Each structure stands twice: as structure tokens, then as C-alpha cells.
Amino acid sequence: MTDSDEIAISMDFGGTSVKFAIIQGTEMLDRAPALQTQEFATPELLIEAMVATLKELVKKWPAARAIGMGIPCVVDYECGVVGDLTNVAGWHEVPICKIVSEATGLPAFVENDANCMAYAEWKLGAGVGYKDLVCLTIGTGVGSGIVLNNQFYRGHFGGAGELGQSCIDYKGRVGHYGNRGALEDYIGNREIAADAQAAYAAVGISKTIEECGPRPLEDAARAGDPVAQQLWRDIARKLASALINCCYIINPHAFVIGGGVAGARELLFDPLREYMKAQLLPSHFARVELIPAKFGGNAGLIGAARYALDCLANKG
């Protein structure tokens, strides 16, 4: 059996829900109903529901060899322990791999959710063949992962790669963690919509927040709306600030960019290249690539599955 034939069970702990799938290579063979995190009063109840879903998938898919989990927090991947979750209160130092493995009988592995997305693109997607790579997903926030010298880079305690928390304005907006000017506080979906609403109001146009999200702004820009077109240039300029810093600090070969905001394609990528060319040394700009991600909303599930199978192979 080749790597692409192996089956894994995958779990992606997102902003409001927990998704489950059966993954073979890059194919999704099956799904289980997602769990809505707000419906569970305590972490214990949510974990119980997660384990119950995983057990059902193990029973239904006996060929599955491992369980991979992507969770939004700093992860002790070697011990299988997750720290404080950013989106669900009450989780603290949970030995999730031990809990899941004992309940299901399968080896379980956990990584940060954005790292799982990056792992999918690096191993199976747009980043295949790159030894020095930064992968980003831009949606509600900005998630990212880093590959250096063909190794996944996690830093001193597993917290590396958080480009969304890098500062693009030291006097800027105060973010969720108390830091000022974090990238995701300018180009996350909600922040884009709020800035767009204000930009339209400044020229006497009233729009709802729903009319100002990335997809409506894309449609408006393509229809020739000058406010929307300028907003996309502003988004690209802010993203360029973070990527330029990254170029000088770690000198990656490529940036793989995905998520809903990247769905605007050339509206984002064209001005992004323009701003980076204007501000980077020619030697740096000539050697860095900006690449659209291959996988969409399933990247985290695909990456968690591949990560689990790779961990299992390395243990053997």
C-alpha cells in the first residue's frame, strides 16, 4: 500500500465547529456531522461528543490507520497535549491524543490547525517541492505555518508561524491578545467588512456589513466600483508589510496563500506583487514566489490526515 492509498480519520477544530472526515490522499471519502462548539456547556461535554463521533468513524472505516487532529492553539505535538484554545473557554493542557487513542484504539496525533493547512499544501498541494515555504490562510483570521530547510518549523514551544499576530503598525489596533497592529486585525473578514463600510460611508454610500465582506467586495471591484478596487489595494498593501518582513527574516522560496480573501485572485495578488516589488531588494523579490493555495476549506482536514500518517510512519 502506498502513502496515497492509506486512510486516516481527520478532525478540524474550527472557529465555530468541529469537522470530521475520512481522508485518502487528497480525497475525502466520507464525512460525519459537524459539532457546533457553542452547543456544549463544558469542555468535557464537547470532548465526549468528539470522541463519540471518532469512534463511529473507526467502526465504519476499519481500514483507517490513524487519527489526525487540527486544533487552534499552541500544541505540544510530541506529548499530544493542547493548551488554551483561542475560541472555546475552559480548555487547558488537555491530553487529547491519549484520550482519543484510548477511546478509539487508533494512534492519534495533533497539530495546530493552521499548521495542518500548511502541511497539506507543503506535502500535497501548491507547496510541493519547496524547501523553504510560508503557507497562509486568510479568513476570519490569518493562520500560517512555516517550512524551513524541508522541515516543519514550530519554534521553542510550538508557537512559531503565527504571521497573523505579526505587527504591521506598532501604534495600531489592539488585538485579541493585547498586541497592537497585528496583521489579522486588518485583513480578517470582519475587519475588512468594517473598514469597507467606513470607506463607503466616507463617500456618502450606506452599506450593511454583509454587503462589505470579501465576496461582495470582489464582485463590486470586478464591476468597476472604485471604492472596492481601492480596498483590495489596501488589503494587499497591509499583507505585503507582513510578507516583506518575512522575506527579510527567513528568506522563503515561496508564499502559498489561501482562504476566502485569497479567492479574489488577481485583485489581491497583482497589487501584492506590486507592493512587494517596490519595497524588497531586487535580489529578494526575484527569488520569492506568490502562489495561490491548491486546497480550499478542506485543507485542514487533508493536512491533519497526512500529518497523522507521516507521524505513524516515522514511529515505525
PESULTA-V907343 format. One record per residue. PHI is phi in whole degrees, -180 to 180 (* if undefined). Layout:
phi=PHI
phi=PHI
This chain:
phi=*
phi=-85
phi=-56
phi=-72
phi=-87
phi=-70
phi=-111
phi=-134
phi=-95
phi=-126
phi=-133
phi=-123
phi=-89
phi=-95
phi=-65
phi=-129
phi=-147
phi=-114
phi=-106
phi=-133
phi=-156
phi=-104
phi=-119
phi=-128
phi=65
phi=-107
phi=-96
phi=-96
phi=-85
phi=-162
phi=-134
phi=-118
phi=-58
phi=-70
phi=-100
phi=-89
phi=-60
phi=-70
phi=-83
phi=-115
phi=-73
phi=-136
phi=-58
phi=-62
phi=-67
phi=-67
phi=-62
phi=-60
phi=-68
phi=-61
phi=-63
phi=-62
phi=-65
phi=-63
phi=-63
phi=-64
phi=-68
phi=-61
phi=-65
phi=-75
phi=-125
phi=-67
phi=-78
phi=-62
phi=-102
phi=-160
phi=-121
phi=-112
phi=-131
phi=-110
phi=-132
phi=-81
phi=-169
phi=-72
phi=-117
phi=-88
phi=-67
phi=-73
phi=-96
phi=73
phi=-115
phi=-108
phi=-87
phi=-82
phi=-73
phi=-79
phi=-121
phi=-136
phi=-72
phi=98
phi=-83
phi=-154
phi=50
phi=-91
phi=-79
phi=-64
phi=-68
phi=-63
phi=-61
phi=-70
phi=-65
phi=-66
phi=-79
phi=-105
phi=83
phi=-109
phi=-63
phi=-123
phi=-137
phi=-132
phi=-143
phi=-59
phi=-63
phi=-68
phi=-63
phi=-65
phi=-58
phi=-62
phi=-62
phi=-62
phi=-69
phi=-69
phi=-85
phi=-132
phi=-116
phi=-69
phi=-98
phi=-60
phi=94
phi=-94
phi=-91
phi=-131
phi=-148
phi=-123
phi=-111
phi=-127
phi=-126
phi=-115
phi=-144
phi=-58
phi=-131
phi=-121
phi=-104
phi=-157
phi=-146
phi=-125
phi=-117
phi=-126
phi=51
phi=63
phi=-129
phi=-69
phi=-103
phi=-115
phi=84
phi=-63
phi=-135
phi=92
phi=-103
phi=-78
phi=91
phi=-84
phi=-64
phi=-63
phi=-98
phi=-73
phi=-88
phi=-112
phi=-159
phi=-68
phi=-108
phi=-82
phi=-62
phi=-84
phi=-91
phi=-59
phi=-101
phi=90
phi=-83
phi=-97
phi=69
phi=-67
phi=-50
phi=-69
phi=-84
phi=-125
phi=-125
phi=-73
phi=-51
phi=-66
phi=-69
phi=-61
phi=-64
phi=-66
phi=-66
phi=-67
phi=-60
phi=-67
phi=-65
phi=-68
phi=-61
phi=-65
phi=-109
phi=82
phi=-112
phi=-96
phi=-135
phi=-79
phi=-59
phi=-63
phi=-81
phi=-117
phi=-71
phi=-55
phi=-68
phi=-60
phi=-65
phi=-63
phi=-60
phi=-65
phi=-64
phi=-69
phi=-84
phi=98
phi=-70
phi=-68
phi=-65
phi=-64
phi=-62
phi=-69
phi=-62
phi=-66
phi=-66
phi=-66
phi=-61
phi=-63
phi=-64
phi=-67
phi=-64
phi=-58
phi=-56
phi=-70
phi=-69
phi=-63
phi=-57
phi=-62
phi=-60
phi=-77
phi=-85
phi=-118
phi=55
phi=-74
phi=-76
phi=-153
phi=-113
phi=-103
phi=-121
phi=-134
phi=94
phi=-59
phi=-66
phi=-70
phi=-64
phi=-73
phi=53
phi=-65
phi=-62
phi=-96
phi=-69
phi=-64
phi=-68
phi=-62
phi=-62
phi=-60
phi=-67
phi=-69
phi=-62
phi=-70
phi=-113
phi=-94
phi=-57
phi=-53
phi=-63
phi=-76
phi=-64
phi=-66
phi=-114
phi=-119
phi=-112
phi=-112
phi=-126
phi=-66
phi=-65
phi=-84
phi=-99
phi=-94
phi=-67
phi=-94
phi=-59
phi=-63
phi=-67
phi=-64
phi=-67
phi=-62
phi=-65
phi=-65
phi=-60
phi=-62
phi=-67
phi=-67
phi=-62
phi=-63
phi=-65
phi=-69
phi=-69
phi=-73
